[in-house]
Amino acid sequence: MKANRFKDVRAAGQVPVGHMLSEFSSRGVARMLDVAGVDFVLIDSEHGAYTPAEVADLVAWFAATPIAPFVRIPQPDYHFIARTLDAGALGIMVPNVPNAATAQAIVRSAKYAPVGTRGVFLGGANTEYRNVVPAEFVKAANDTTTVICMIESGEGVANVEEIAATPGVDVLWVGHFDLTVSLGIPAQFDNPIFLDALRAVIAAANKHNVGIGMQPANLSQAKEWLAMGVNILSYSGDIAVYTAALTAGVASFRDLSR
């Protein structure tokens, strides 16, 4: 099966850099991200309007690149997890994981026996439409599939130690906007309450040897969070990048005409 570049970069002791797609689903976007040097992509089907077919199309186009395609699913339900992985995604991101019981259920849905209970489907997109040796594929899929649990609430922070300790969880991802809202300090990323929560998540991730990911808004924020111990970064989302670049470009042209 396709190599997981995200895991390879982490294994080399480096910081994987990704990008989130919430809006664009054209056939060229995978190659554009490849040209940009992205290690992984987060296809957002929680807030994005992607249909399952569009997610499958995007995953298929990313299969032609070295980029690891991950999908943020709407809820931690088996059918979202299994369908997404059967479409060929190399990992799932699950929003607002509140406790270890939810994390355990996610891992069970994402992994084949004996680790989990994922139903076996062979010969489709997840095996690149090839015939495979079932025992070899099941083991490889269990080893390769990335499970990302988002910490987005005070409850998640309170239970982060147990979530991080759940076998099969690869990454804790801090959803910083939702977390500040949950903590009663919307978008106050310099507030000691938020910073203490972030430190707690980082400490749990380090203790249990799982990754800690975030999507900073700018270079200054990225430097701050890296210094605190974050070791996985997503560079913005397609909507923000396109809107900012277009706004700046249009403004510069208008300035020329004045």
N, C-alpha and C positions, 0 to 999 in steps of 0.2 A: 504494500500500500504506500501511498504518498508519504514522504518523510515530513515530519513535523518540525519546520524550521524554527518555530518558537521554542520548542524544547531543546533543539540543537544549540541555539544561541545561549539559552540559559545554562546548558551543560558546559558551555565554553567559558562560563563566568562573565558573560556580557549582559547588557541591558537590552532586551528586545524592544523594538519601537514599532508600534502599530498605528492604525487609523480606523476610524469608525465610519461606516456607511449607514445612513438613515434615509436617504432620498434618491440617490442615483442607482440605476440598475442596468445601465447600458453595457453592451458587450465589450466595450473598450476599457471600462474602468479597472478591470483586473490588470491589464497590461500597463495602464498609467501608474497604478500603485507599484507595480514591479519596477518600472523605470525610476520611480521615486526612492526605491530601496527599502520598502516596507517589509518587515519580518512577518507580521500577522495582520489580519483584518478582522474587525468586529462588525458583523452584519446585524443590524439592529432591527429585530422583529418585535421588540417590546414597544418602542415608540415610533419606529418607522412603519410605513404602510405596506410593506412587502407581503405578498401572498406566499404560500408555501412553494408555488411554482417559481416565483421570482427568486426566492432564496435558493432553490435548487439550481436555477440558471447561474446565479452568481457563484455558487460553490463550484459548479462545473467550469466556469471561466477561470476561476482561481486555480483550478487543478492544472491548468496549462502554465502556471508560474510556480516559483519556489515558495510563494507566500502561504502561510498556514491560515486557512479559512475557519474562523470561529463564528458562531451565531448566538446573539443574545435572544433567548426565547422569552415569551411573555410571562410564563408561570412555570413552576417546577413540576409539571405534569408529565407522566410517562410518554404520552403520545407526542408532545412537543419535542422531548429529548430524543426518543428513538427515531422519529421521522426525520429529524434534522441530521442525526448521525448517519442514517441510512441514505440520505441525500449526498453523503460524502464529506460533510463537515468534519474537521479534525478536533473540534472541541465545542463546548457550549458554555455560555455565560448565563448565570441564573440570577435574576434580580432579587434583592431584598431577602436574603437567606437569614432567618431569625434565630435558628437554633441547630443543634447537632442532629436532631431527628430529621429535619428537612434536608440537611447536607447528606445524611446517610441515604435517604430515599433518592436523592439526585444521583449519587454514585451508583446505587443499585440499578437505576434506570439506564445509566450511561455505559455500564460495563456488562460484559457477558459472564456467565458462570465460569468459574466458581466465585468470582468477585461480586457479580451482580446478577440481575435477572433480565437483562435486555434480550429481546427476542432475536433469533438469528435469521438474517436475510442475506443471502449470498447471490452473487452474479449481477448485482445492480451497480449503482453509482459508487457505493462504498467499497466495492472491490474493483472499480474501474472497468466493470462489465467483463471481467476475466473469471475463469474458473480458478478456484483457489483450494488449497488444502485446508479444510475447515479448522482443524486443531491449530495449525500455524497461524491462520488469519485471526482467529479468536484471541490468541495470546498477543499477537502484534497489535490488534485493535485496542485491547485493554492497556497495553503499554503506551500506545501512542495518543489515545484520546485524552484531551485536556479538559479538566473540570474546573470552572471558575465560579466561585461563590461571591456574590456581591454583598458587602456589608453596608447597609443603607439606613439603619435604624439604631436607636438606643438599645433595643432588645438584641440586635445583632452584635453590637459592641459588648454588651453584658455577657453574651454567650460565645464570644469570639474564640476563647481558648478551646472550647469543645468543638467548635466548627473547624478550626485549624487542625485539631488532632484527629479528625475523621479520615480514615484511610481512603485514598482515592481522590481527595481534594488536592488540587495542584496549586491553586492561586486564590488568595483573598483580594478582592477588588473593591476599593472604597468608592462608593457612589457619593461623592462629596456634597453635591447639592442636596440630594435627598437626606443625607445624614444630618446636615445642618438644619434642615426643616424639621426632621424628627426630634432634634435636640432643642428646638425652639429658638434657633439663632440663624434664620435663613441667610445663606450666602456669606456668613461671617467667618471666612476661612482663617482669619488671624485671631479669632476668639479662643481663649485658653480652653474652653469646653471642647471645641472641635479639635484643637491640637492635642489635648489629652486623649480624646477618643482615637485619633489617628495613631498616636504613640502606642496605645493599647493594641490596636490591630497589628501594627508593625512588630511589636514584641511577640505576639502570639504566632505570627507568621515565621519569624526568625526561630522561635523555640521549636517549632514543628517542621521546619525546613520546607515551607511552602512559599511561593512567590507572593509579592505584594504589588498590586497594580493600581494606577490612577491615570486620569486624563486631565493634565494641567491645562489651564487657559492660556498660559504664556510661558516664556522662557524663565522668567523670574520665579514663577510658581514651580516649574519643573525643577530648577536648581534647589529650591527650598525643600521640596519633598524628597528628592534624591538624597540630599544631605541627611534627612531624617531616617532614611532606610528604604524608601520605595525603590524597587528594582525592576519594574516593568512599566513602560510608558506608552500611552496612545497619544499620537499627535492629532488632536482635534477631530472634528467630524466633517463630512463632506459639505454639509449646509453652511457651517461656519467658515470653512476655508473659501468656498466659492463666493459667498456673500461678501466677505471681507475684501477679497481680491477684486471683485467686480465693483464694489463701492469705491475702493481706492482708485481703480483705473478710470471709472467714469468721472470721479471728482477731478482727477488730474487732467482729463481731456477738457472738462468744462473750464478749468483754470486757464488752459491754453487759449480758449476762445474769448476770454474776457479782455 
